[in-house]
Amino acid sequence: MSYKLTNIVLKIAASVVSLDCGHLGNALKSNPGYLKLRRIRAAQSVSNTVRLIIKIMIMIMIMMMMMMMMMMMIMILITMTMMIMIIDLSVVLIQVCWITFTVCLQLLLDRLSCLTQ
């Protein structure tokens, strides 16, 4: 950029800043509640931000609780599956014991019948 063009841009920027400062000064002079209004708006902005952060934290906590509930359900399902497997195993063991008992009883009866003949 040329020197003249840079000076023109700087002058325009300075006039905009001075207008803005002049506008703020005039607004404060003509309306003393202007500063209070700006403070209120700033406080509202902070309040909205805090409210949003709290909503996000609540959503994260709800998601964590849901994940914990899902984990508990999985643990219950695993426990139930293991119990069913144990019950199935117990039934098989009872069947094996019953078969063994009946075979032993039959052998005993066969021995007794041989002895009585």
N, CA, C and O atoms as CSV, one atom per row, in Angstrom:
chain,resi,resn,atom,element,x,y,z
A,1,MET,N,N,0.844,-1.162,0.000
A,1,MET,CA,C,0.000,0.000,0.000
A,1,MET,C,C,0.902,1.241,0.000
A,1,MET,O,O,1.962,1.264,0.626
A,2,SER,N,N,0.463,2.232,-0.695
A,2,SER,CA,C,1.263,3.451,-0.751
A,2,SER,C,C,1.125,4.229,0.554
A,2,SER,O,O,0.216,3.988,1.348
A,3,TYR,N,N,2.028,5.147,0.751
A,3,TYR,CA,C,2.060,5.957,1.968
A,3,TYR,C,C,0.788,6.785,2.116
A,3,TYR,O,O,0.218,6.872,3.203
A,4,LYS,N,N,0.344,7.397,1.005
A,4,LYS,CA,C,-0.859,8.239,1.051
A,4,LYS,C,C,-2.094,7.400,1.388
A,4,LYS,O,O,-2.927,7.802,2.201
A,5,LEU,N,N,-2.198,6.240,0.756
A,5,LEU,CA,C,-3.350,5.371,0.998
A,5,LEU,C,C,-3.364,4.887,2.441
A,5,LEU,O,O,-4.427,4.811,3.056
A,6,THR,N,N,-2.199,4.559,2.989
A,6,THR,CA,C,-2.113,4.128,4.381
A,6,THR,C,C,-2.557,5.238,5.313
A,6,THR,O,O,-3.273,4.983,6.281
A,7,ASN,N,N,-2.142,6.469,5.036
A,7,ASN,CA,C,-2.558,7.616,5.857
A,7,ASN,C,C,-4.068,7.814,5.806
A,7,ASN,O,O,-4.706,8.101,6.819
A,8,ILE,N,N,-4.623,7.659,4.622
A,8,ILE,CA,C,-6.077,7.836,4.481
A,8,ILE,C,C,-6.818,6.770,5.303
A,8,ILE,O,O,-7.780,7.079,6.006
A,9,VAL,N,N,-6.357,5.510,5.205
A,9,VAL,CA,C,-6.996,4.422,5.958
A,9,VAL,C,C,-6.876,4.681,7.447
A,9,VAL,O,O,-7.839,4.475,8.185
A,10,LEU,N,N,-5.711,5.130,7.907
A,10,LEU,CA,C,-5.520,5.416,9.328
A,10,LEU,C,C,-6.416,6.560,9.793
A,10,LEU,O,O,-6.959,6.515,10.897
A,11,LYS,N,N,-6.571,7.581,8.956
A,11,LYS,CA,C,-7.434,8.712,9.315
A,11,LYS,C,C,-8.892,8.264,9.418
A,11,LYS,O,O,-9.614,8.681,10.323
A,12,ILE,N,N,-9.317,7.413,8.484
A,12,ILE,CA,C,-10.698,6.931,8.514
A,12,ILE,C,C,-10.926,6.088,9.775
A,12,ILE,O,O,-11.946,6.230,10.450
A,13,ALA,N,N,-9.974,5.218,10.078
A,13,ALA,CA,C,-10.104,4.381,11.275
A,13,ALA,C,C,-10.137,5.234,12.531
A,13,ALA,O,O,-10.919,4.960,13.441
A,14,ALA,N,N,-9.296,6.270,12.596
A,14,ALA,CA,C,-9.264,7.151,13.771
A,14,ALA,C,C,-10.576,7.912,13.902
A,14,ALA,O,O,-11.074,8.107,15.010
A,15,SER,N,N,-11.133,8.339,12.782
A,15,SER,CA,C,-12.405,9.073,12.863
A,15,SER,C,C,-13.535,8.151,13.310
A,15,SER,O,O,-14.421,8.580,14.050
A,16,VAL,N,N,-13.520,6.899,12.876
A,16,VAL,CA,C,-14.547,5.942,13.312
A,16,VAL,C,C,-14.434,5.701,14.812
A,16,VAL,O,O,-15.441,5.678,15.519
A,17,VAL,N,N,-13.189,5.519,15.303
A,17,VAL,CA,C,-12.981,5.306,16.743
A,17,VAL,C,C,-13.424,6.532,17.520
A,17,VAL,O,O,-14.074,6.401,18.558
A,18,SER,N,N,-13.081,7.741,17.030
A,18,SER,CA,C,-13.476,8.952,17.753
A,18,SER,C,C,-14.984,9.132,17.724
A,18,SER,O,O,-15.573,9.603,18.697
A,19,LEU,N,N,-15.616,8.758,16.605
A,19,LEU,CA,C,-17.077,8.837,16.542
A,19,LEU,C,C,-17.706,7.877,17.549
A,19,LEU,O,O,-18.676,8.209,18.231
A,20,ASP,N,N,-17.132,6.689,17.624
A,20,ASP,CA,C,-17.664,5.701,18.555
A,20,ASP,C,C,-17.485,6.171,19.997
A,20,ASP,O,O,-18.394,6.054,20.819
A,21,CYS,N,N,-16.290,6.709,20.291
A,21,CYS,CA,C,-16.048,7.240,21.636
A,21,CYS,C,C,-16.942,8.440,21.895
A,21,CYS,O,O,-17.482,8.592,22.990
A,22,GLY,N,N,-17.098,9.289,20.894
A,22,GLY,CA,C,-17.983,10.442,21.036
A,22,GLY,C,C,-19.418,10.001,21.233
A,22,GLY,O,O,-20.154,10.597,22.019
A,23,HIS,N,N,-19.815,8.962,20.524
A,23,HIS,CA,C,-21.169,8.423,20.678
A,23,HIS,C,C,-21.376,7.903,22.092
A,23,HIS,O,O,-22.423,8.136,22.695
A,24,LEU,N,N,-20.387,7.203,22.620
A,24,LEU,CA,C,-20.477,6.671,23.974
A,24,LEU,C,C,-20.529,7.802,24.993
A,24,LEU,O,O,-21.304,7.759,25.949
A,25,GLY,N,N,-19.683,8.826,24.774
A,25,GLY,CA,C,-19.682,9.969,25.686
A,25,GLY,C,C,-21.009,10.721,25.649
A,25,GLY,O,O,-21.550,11.098,26.689
A,26,ASN,N,N,-21.530,10.934,24.430
A,26,ASN,CA,C,-22.824,11.617,24.294
A,26,ASN,C,C,-23.948,10.795,24.923
A,26,ASN,O,O,-24.847,11.342,25.562
A,27,ALA,N,N,-23.885,9.476,24.733
A,27,ALA,CA,C,-24.922,8.614,25.293
A,27,ALA,C,C,-24.886,8.671,26.817
A,27,ALA,O,O,-25.930,8.673,27.468
A,28,LEU,N,N,-23.680,8.717,27.383
A,28,LEU,CA,C,-23.568,8.789,28.846
A,28,LEU,C,C,-24.053,10.131,29.373
A,28,LEU,O,O,-24.675,10.201,30.433
A,29,LYS,N,N,-23.763,11.210,28.623
A,29,LYS,CA,C,-24.189,12.538,29.071
A,29,LYS,C,C,-25.704,12.687,28.997
A,29,LYS,O,O,-26.343,13.177,29.928
A,30,SER,N,N,-26.262,12.257,27.874
A,30,SER,CA,C,-27.694,12.467,27.680
A,30,SER,C,C,-28.558,11.463,28.436
A,30,SER,O,O,-29.712,11.750,28.754
A,31,ASN,N,N,-28.005,10.296,28.721
A,31,ASN,CA,C,-28.794,9.261,29.397
A,31,ASN,C,C,-27.925,8.584,30.454
A,31,ASN,O,O,-27.131,7.709,30.109
A,32,PRO,N,N,-28.047,8.955,31.721
A,32,PRO,CA,C,-27.203,8.356,32.759
A,32,PRO,C,C,-27.498,6.869,32.987
A,32,PRO,O,O,-26.674,6.150,33.553
A,33,GLY,N,N,-28.638,6.426,32.560
A,33,GLY,CA,C,-28.967,5.003,32.727
A,33,GLY,C,C,-28.325,4.116,31.671
A,33,GLY,O,O,-28.433,2.891,31.732
A,34,TYR,N,N,-27.648,4.745,30.687
A,34,TYR,CA,C,-27.026,3.975,29.604
A,34,TYR,C,C,-25.978,3.005,30.147
A,34,TYR,O,O,-25.930,1.849,29.726
A,35,LEU,N,N,-25.148,3.459,31.068
A,35,LEU,CA,C,-24.111,2.610,31.659
A,35,LEU,C,C,-24.736,1.454,32.442
A,35,LEU,O,O,-24.259,0.321,32.382
A,36,LYS,N,N,-25.815,1.759,33.180
A,36,LYS,CA,C,-26.510,0.700,33.910
A,36,LYS,C,C,-27.077,-0.331,32.943
A,36,LYS,O,O,-27.022,-1.535,33.192
A,37,LEU,N,N,-27.620,0.164,31.840
A,37,LEU,CA,C,-28.179,-0.741,30.835
A,37,LEU,C,C,-27.095,-1.636,30.252
A,37,LEU,O,O,-27.310,-2.831,30.050
A,38,ARG,N,N,-25.935,-1.058,29.984
A,38,ARG,CA,C,-24.823,-1.875,29.456
A,38,ARG,C,C,-24.386,-2.913,30.471
A,38,ARG,O,O,-24.087,-4.050,30.104
A,39,ARG,N,N,-24.346,-2.533,31.765
A,39,ARG,CA,C,-23.985,-3.492,32.815
A,39,ARG,C,C,-25.019,-4.608,32.896
A,39,ARG,O,O,-24.671,-5.778,33.054
A,40,ILE,N,N,-26.297,-4.236,32.786
A,40,ILE,CA,C,-27.357,-5.246,32.836
A,40,ILE,C,C,-27.222,-6.219,31.668
A,40,ILE,O,O,-27.358,-7.431,31.834
A,41,ARG,N,N,-26.954,-5.670,30.490
A,41,ARG,CA,C,-26.796,-6.539,29.308
A,41,ARG,C,C,-25.572,-7.446,29.446
A,41,ARG,O,O,-25.611,-8.612,29.051
A,42,ALA,N,N,-24.500,-6.915,30.000
A,42,ALA,CA,C,-23.307,-7.745,30.230
A,42,ALA,C,C,-23.622,-8.843,31.238
A,42,ALA,O,O,-23.203,-9.987,31.062
A,43,ALA,N,N,-24.360,-8.500,32.299
A,43,ALA,CA,C,-24.737,-9.506,33.294
A,43,ALA,C,C,-25.654,-10.563,32.685
A,43,ALA,O,O,-25.544,-11.744,33.013
A,44,GLN,N,N,-26.569,-10.140,31.788
A,44,GLN,CA,C,-27.437,-11.100,31.110
A,44,GLN,C,C,-26.625,-12.046,30.238
A,44,GLN,O,O,-26.901,-13.244,30.175
A,45,SER,N,N,-25.634,-11.500,29.577
A,45,SER,CA,C,-24.776,-12.332,28.733
A,45,SER,C,C,-24.034,-13.368,29.573
A,45,SER,O,O,-23.964,-14.540,29.204
A,46,VAL,N,N,-23.481,-12.930,30.704
A,46,VAL,CA,C,-22.784,-13.863,31.602
A,46,VAL,C,C,-23.765,-14.898,32.137
A,46,VAL,O,O,-23.438,-16.082,32.224
A,47,SER,N,N,-24.968,-14.453,32.495
A,47,SER,CA,C,-25.987,-15.360,33.021
A,47,SER,C,C,-26.364,-16.414,31.984
A,47,SER,O,O,-26.494,-17.594,32.311
A,48,ASN,N,N,-26.539,-15.990,30.742
A,48,ASN,CA,C,-26.873,-16.947,29.677
A,48,ASN,C,C,-25.756,-17.962,29.482
A,48,ASN,O,O,-26.016,-19.147,29.275
A,49,THR,N,N,-24.519,-17.496,29.547
A,49,THR,CA,C,-23.381,-18.405,29.398
A,49,THR,C,C,-23.343,-19.415,30.529
A,49,THR,O,O,-23.134,-20.605,30.294
A,50,VAL,N,N,-23.545,-18.946,31.762
A,50,VAL,CA,C,-23.544,-19.857,32.922
A,50,VAL,C,C,-24.689,-20.845,32.803
A,50,VAL,O,O,-24.513,-22.031,33.082
A,51,ARG,N,N,-25.870,-20.371,32.389
A,51,ARG,CA,C,-27.026,-21.246,32.216
A,51,ARG,C,C,-26.728,-22.335,31.182
A,51,ARG,O,O,-27.088,-23.495,31.382
A,52,LEU,N,N,-26.078,-21.968,30.088
A,52,LEU,CA,C,-25.725,-22.934,29.053
A,52,LEU,C,C,-24.738,-23.967,29.595
A,52,LEU,O,O,-24.884,-25.160,29.329
A,53,ILE,N,N,-23.748,-23.523,30.342
A,53,ILE,CA,C,-22.766,-24.445,30.923
A,53,ILE,C,C,-23.449,-25.411,31.881
A,53,ILE,O,O,-23.134,-26.601,31.893
A,54,ILE,N,N,-24.389,-24.905,32.690
A,54,ILE,CA,C,-25.106,-25.775,33.630
A,54,ILE,C,C,-25.935,-26.801,32.867
A,54,ILE,O,O,-25.972,-27.970,33.252
A,55,LYS,N,N,-26.607,-26.382,31.784
A,55,LYS,CA,C,-27.387,-27.330,30.976
A,55,LYS,C,C,-26.492,-28.415,30.400
A,55,LYS,O,O,-26.860,-29.590,30.403
A,56,ILE,N,N,-25.325,-28.033,29.909
A,56,ILE,CA,C,-24.394,-29.012,29.350
A,56,ILE,C,C,-23.937,-29.989,30.425
A,56,ILE,O,O,-23.859,-31.193,30.182
A,57,MET,N,N,-23.634,-29.470,31.619
A,57,MET,CA,C,-23.198,-30.343,32.715
A,57,MET,C,C,-24.314,-31.312,33.111
A,57,MET,O,O,-24.045,-32.481,33.388
A,58,ILE,N,N,-25.554,-30.841,33.141
A,58,ILE,CA,C,-26.679,-31.723,33.468
A,58,ILE,C,C,-26.824,-32.806,32.409
A,58,ILE,O,O,-27.061,-33.969,32.739
A,59,MET,N,N,-26.682,-32.434,31.139
A,59,MET,CA,C,-26.778,-33.433,30.073
A,59,MET,C,C,-25.670,-34.463,30.201
A,59,MET,O,O,-25.909,-35.652,29.987
A,60,ILE,N,N,-24.467,-34.034,30.545
A,60,ILE,CA,C,-23.356,-34.974,30.722
A,60,ILE,C,C,-23.638,-35.913,31.891
A,60,ILE,O,O,-23.371,-37.111,31.804
A,61,MET,N,N,-24.179,-35.371,32.990
A,61,MET,CA,C,-24.495,-36.213,34.140
A,61,MET,C,C,-25.581,-37.228,33.795
A,61,MET,O,O,-25.503,-38.383,34.216
A,62,ILE,N,N,-26.589,-36.812,33.037
A,62,ILE,CA,C,-27.650,-37.734,32.627
A,62,ILE,C,C,-27.074,-38.839,31.750
A,62,ILE,O,O,-27.421,-40.010,31.908
A,63,MET,N,N,-26.197,-38.465,30.830
A,63,MET,CA,C,-25.580,-39.479,29.960
A,63,MET,C,C,-24.746,-40.457,30.781
A,63,MET,O,O,-24.765,-41.660,30.518
A,64,MET,N,N,-24.016,-39.951,31.772
A,64,MET,CA,C,-23.210,-40.830,32.623
A,64,MET,C,C,-24.102,-41.775,33.415
A,64,MET,O,O,-23.775,-42.951,33.574
A,65,MET,N,N,-25.236,-41.263,33.917
A,65,MET,CA,C,-26.155,-42.114,34.658
A,65,MET,C,C,-26.742,-43.193,33.752
A,65,MET,O,O,-26.903,-44.340,34.171
A,66,MET,N,N,-27.060,-42.827,32.519
A,66,MET,CA,C,-27.586,-43.809,31.572
A,66,MET,C,C,-26.547,-44.877,31.270
A,66,MET,O,O,-26.877,-46.060,31.176
A,67,MET,N,N,-25.293,-44.466,31.119
A,67,MET,CA,C,-24.226,-45.438,30.868
A,67,MET,C,C,-24.058,-46.376,32.058
A,67,MET,O,O,-23.846,-47.575,31.880
A,68,MET,N,N,-24.153,-45.830,33.277
A,68,MET,CA,C,-24.039,-46.665,34.465
A,68,MET,C,C,-25.198,-47.655,34.536
A,68,MET,O,O,-25.005,-48.814,34.903
A,69,MET,N,N,-26.399,-47.202,34.187
A,69,MET,CA,C,-27.542,-48.098,34.190
A,69,MET,C,C,-27.368,-49.208,33.155
A,69,MET,O,O,-27.703,-50.364,33.417
A,70,MET,N,N,-26.851,-48.859,31.995
A,70,MET,CA,C,-26.608,-49.870,30.966
A,70,MET,C,C,-25.571,-50.878,31.453
A,70,MET,O,O,-25.720,-52.080,31.235
A,71,MET,N,N,-24.528,-50.394,32.108
A,71,MET,CA,C,-23.507,-51.302,32.631
A,71,MET,C,C,-24.106,-52.224,33.684
A,71,MET,O,O,-23.783,-53.412,33.722
A,72,MET,N,N,-24.980,-51.690,34.543
A,72,MET,CA,C,-25.624,-52.516,35.554
A,72,MET,C,C,-26.510,-53.576,34.896
A,72,MET,O,O,-26.538,-54.726,35.334
A,73,MET,N,N,-27.231,-53.184,33.845
A,73,MET,CA,C,-28.076,-54.158,33.142
A,73,MET,C,C,-27.229,-55.256,32.516
A,73,MET,O,O,-27.601,-56.429,32.549
A,74,ILE,N,N,-26.099,-54.878,31.951
A,74,ILE,CA,C,-25.202,-55.885,31.363
A,74,ILE,C,C,-24.693,-56.825,32.443
A,74,ILE,O,O,-24.626,-58.038,32.241
A,75,MET,N,N,-24.329,-56.254,33.602
A,75,MET,CA,C,-23.850,-57.105,34.696
A,75,MET,C,C,-24.952,-58.052,35.170
A,75,MET,O,O,-24.680,-59.214,35.472
A,76,ILE,N,N,-26.191,-57.567,35.238
A,76,ILE,CA,C,-27.308,-58.419,35.640
A,76,ILE,C,C,-27.514,-59.530,34.620
A,76,ILE,O,O,-27.732,-60.684,34.987
A,77,LEU,N,N,-27.443,-59.176,33.332
A,77,LEU,CA,C,-27.595,-60.202,32.300
A,77,LEU,C,C,-26.488,-61.245,32.377
A,77,LEU,O,O,-26.746,-62.439,32.224
A,78,ILE,N,N,-25.267,-60.801,32.610
A,78,ILE,CA,C,-24.152,-61.742,32.740
A,78,ILE,C,C,-24.373,-62.646,33.947
A,78,ILE,O,O,-24.149,-63.854,33.873
A,79,THR,N,N,-24.816,-62.054,35.067
A,79,THR,CA,C,-25.072,-62.842,36.273
A,79,THR,C,C,-26.180,-63.856,36.028
A,79,THR,O,O,-26.071,-65.014,36.430
A,80,MET,N,N,-27.251,-63.415,35.362
A,80,MET,CA,C,-28.353,-64.334,35.072
A,80,MET,C,C,-27.894,-65.462,34.150
A,80,MET,O,O,-28.277,-66.617,34.334
A,81,THR,N,N,-27.083,-65.123,33.172
A,81,THR,CA,C,-26.566,-66.140,32.259
A,81,THR,C,C,-25.711,-67.145,33.016
A,81,THR,O,O,-25.802,-68.352,32.787
A,82,MET,N,N,-24.882,-66.636,33.921
A,82,MET,CA,C,-24.047,-67.546,34.715
A,82,MET,C,C,-24.913,-68.417,35.614
A,82,MET,O,O,-24.621,-69.599,35.794
A,83,MET,N,N,-25.979,-67.847,36.183
A,83,MET,CA,C,-26.869,-68.631,37.032
A,83,MET,C,C,-27.570,-69.710,36.224
A,83,MET,O,O,-27.720,-70.843,36.682
A,84,ILE,N,N,-28.001,-69.349,35.011
A,84,ILE,CA,C,-28.637,-70.344,34.143
A,84,ILE,C,C,-27.644,-71.441,33.809
A,84,ILE,O,O,-27.994,-72.622,33.810
A,85,MET,N,N,-26.403,-71.056,33.523
A,85,MET,CA,C,-25.380,-72.070,33.230
A,85,MET,C,C,-25.158,-72.959,34.442
A,85,MET,O,O,-25.010,-74.173,34.296
A,86,ILE,N,N,-25.132,-72.375,35.642
A,86,ILE,CA,C,-24.938,-73.161,36.862
A,86,ILE,C,C,-26.131,-74.086,37.074
A,86,ILE,O,O,-25.967,-75.251,37.437
A,87,ILE,N,N,-27.340,-73.556,36.843
A,87,ILE,CA,C,-28.539,-74.391,36.994
A,87,ILE,C,C,-28.503,-75.528,35.984
A,87,ILE,O,O,-28.791,-76.675,36.325
A,88,ASP,N,N,-28.147,-75.212,34.733
A,88,ASP,CA,C,-28.038,-76.263,33.715
A,88,ASP,C,C,-27.000,-77.296,34.124
A,88,ASP,O,O,-27.218,-78.500,33.984
A,89,LEU,N,N,-25.871,-76.816,34.631
A,89,LEU,CA,C,-24.820,-77.720,35.088
A,89,LEU,C,C,-25.313,-78.563,36.256
A,89,LEU,O,O,-25.011,-79.753,36.342
A,90,SER,N,N,-26.070,-77.945,37.150
A,90,SER,CA,C,-26.615,-78.676,38.295
A,90,SER,C,C,-27.581,-79.744,37.825
A,90,SER,O,O,-27.567,-80.867,38.330
A,91,VAL,N,N,-28.415,-79.401,36.864
A,91,VAL,CA,C,-29.356,-80.391,36.329
A,91,VAL,C,C,-28.596,-81.549,35.711
A,91,VAL,O,O,-28.961,-82.707,35.914
A,92,VAL,N,N,-27.551,-81.256,34.966
A,92,VAL,CA,C,-26.742,-82.315,34.348
A,92,VAL,C,C,-26.096,-83.173,35.435
A,92,VAL,O,O,-26.083,-84.401,35.345
A,93,LEU,N,N,-25.560,-82.509,36.468
A,93,LEU,CA,C,-24.937,-83.262,37.552
A,93,LEU,C,C,-25.955,-84.147,38.266
A,93,LEU,O,O,-25.657,-85.290,38.609
A,94,ILE,N,N,-27.145,-83.620,38.487
A,94,ILE,CA,C,-28.195,-84.425,39.120
A,94,ILE,C,C,-28.552,-85.609,38.237
A,94,ILE,O,O,-28.748,-86.717,38.736
A,95,GLN,N,N,-28.636,-85.391,36.950
A,95,GLN,CA,C,-28.943,-86.491,36.023
A,95,GLN,C,C,-27.840,-87.548,36.048
A,95,GLN,O,O,-28.107,-88.750,36.067
A,96,VAL,N,N,-26.595,-87.069,36.048
A,96,VAL,CA,C,-25.469,-88.014,36.095
A,96,VAL,C,C,-25.501,-88.806,37.403
A,96,VAL,O,O,-25.293,-90.019,37.412
A,97,CYS,N,N,-25.763,-88.104,38.505
A,97,CYS,CA,C,-25.841,-88.793,39.801
A,97,CYS,C,C,-26.982,-89.806,39.807
A,97,CYS,O,O,-26.825,-90.919,40.309
A,98,TRP,N,N,-28.108,-89.430,39.259
A,98,TRP,CA,C,-29.249,-90.346,39.212
A,98,TRP,C,C,-28.938,-91.575,38.368
A,98,TRP,O,O,-29.249,-92.703,38.750
A,99,ILE,N,N,-28.323,-91.340,37.219
A,99,ILE,CA,C,-27.941,-92.478,36.361
A,99,ILE,C,C,-26.940,-93.367,37.079
A,99,ILE,O,O,-27.056,-94.592,37.053
A,100,THR,N,N,-25.962,-92.750,37.718
A,100,THR,CA,C,-24.966,-93.517,38.466
A,100,THR,C,C,-25.640,-94.304,39.593
A,100,THR,O,O,-25.323,-95.474,39.807
A,101,PHE,N,N,-26.544,-93.682,40.294
A,101,PHE,CA,C,-27.262,-94.359,41.370
A,101,PHE,C,C,-28.063,-95.544,40.843
A,101,PHE,O,O,-28.031,-96.631,41.419
A,102,THR,N,N,-28.780,-95.326,39.747
A,102,THR,CA,C,-29.591,-96.419,39.192
A,102,THR,C,C,-28.719,-97.557,38.684
A,102,THR,O,O,-29.064,-98.728,38.842
A,103,VAL,N,N,-27.587,-97.211,38.072
A,103,VAL,CA,C,-26.671,-98.265,37.595
A,103,VAL,C,C,-26.114,-99.037,38.780
A,103,VAL,O,O,-26.057,-100.266,38.752
A,104,CYS,N,N,-25.700,-98.317,39.829
A,104,CYS,CA,C,-25.165,-98.980,41.024
A,104,CYS,C,C,-26.238,-99.847,41.682
A,104,CYS,O,O,-25.951,-100.956,42.132
A,105,LEU,N,N,-27.461,-99.350,41.739
A,105,LEU,CA,C,-28.561,-100.114,42.318
A,105,LEU,C,C,-28.847,-101.370,41.497
A,105,LEU,O,O,-29.104,-102.440,42.049
A,106,GLN,N,N,-28.801,-101.227,40.197
A,106,GLN,CA,C,-29.025,-102.381,39.322
A,106,GLN,C,C,-27.916,-103.417,39.509
A,106,GLN,O,O,-28.185,-104.617,39.566
A,107,LEU,N,N,-26.663,-102.946,39.604
A,107,LEU,CA,C,-25.548,-103.874,39.827
A,107,LEU,C,C,-25.709,-104.578,41.172
A,107,LEU,O,O,-25.468,-105.780,41.277
A,108,LEU,N,N,-26.105,-103.850,42.175
A,108,LEU,CA,C,-26.310,-104.417,43.496
A,108,LEU,C,C,-27.428,-105.468,43.470
A,108,LEU,O,O,-27.301,-106.544,44.053
A,109,LEU,N,N,-28.515,-105.131,42.788
A,109,LEU,CA,C,-29.607,-106.084,42.669
A,109,LEU,C,C,-29.182,-107.330,41.890
A,109,LEU,O,O,-29.574,-108.446,42.233
A,110,ASP,N,N,-28.395,-107.137,40.863
A,110,ASP,CA,C,-27.888,-108.285,40.080
A,110,ASP,C,C,-27.011,-109.176,40.963
A,110,ASP,O,O,-27.100,-110.400,40.868
A,111,ARG,N,N,-26.182,-108.602,41.803
A,111,ARG,CA,C,-25.303,-109.363,42.705
A,111,ARG,C,C,-26.147,-110.136,43.716
A,111,ARG,O,O,-25.907,-111.305,44.017
A,112,LEU,N,N,-27.143,-109.418,44.220
A,112,LEU,CA,C,-28.008,-110.087,45.199
A,112,LEU,C,C,-28.762,-111.247,44.567
A,112,LEU,O,O,-28.932,-112.295,45.189
A,113,SER,N,N,-29.206,-111.064,43.351
A,113,SER,CA,C,-29.932,-112.149,42.690
A,113,SER,C,C,-29.022,-113.332,42.405
A,113,SER,O,O,-29.453,-114.484,42.463
A,114,CYS,N,N,-27.728,-113.037,42.090
A,114,CYS,CA,C,-26.768,-114.129,41.856
A,114,CYS,C,C,-26.531,-114.894,43.179
A,114,CYS,O,O,-26.402,-116.118,43.184
A,115,LEU,N,N,-26.480,-114.167,44.264
A,115,LEU,CA,C,-26.212,-114.778,45.549
A,115,LEU,C,C,-27.394,-115.641,46.024
A,115,LEU,O,O,-27.195,-116.650,46.700
A,116,THR,N,N,-28.560,-115.260,45.686
A,116,THR,CA,C,-29.737,-115.998,46.139
A,116,THR,C,C,-30.023,-117.214,45.268
A,116,THR,O,O,-30.802,-118.067,45.692
A,117,GLN,N,N,-29.484,-117.339,44.164
A,117,GLN,CA,C,-29.731,-118.494,43.291
A,117,GLN,C,C,-28.866,-119.637,43.647
A,117,GLN,O,O,-28.943,-120.689,43.013
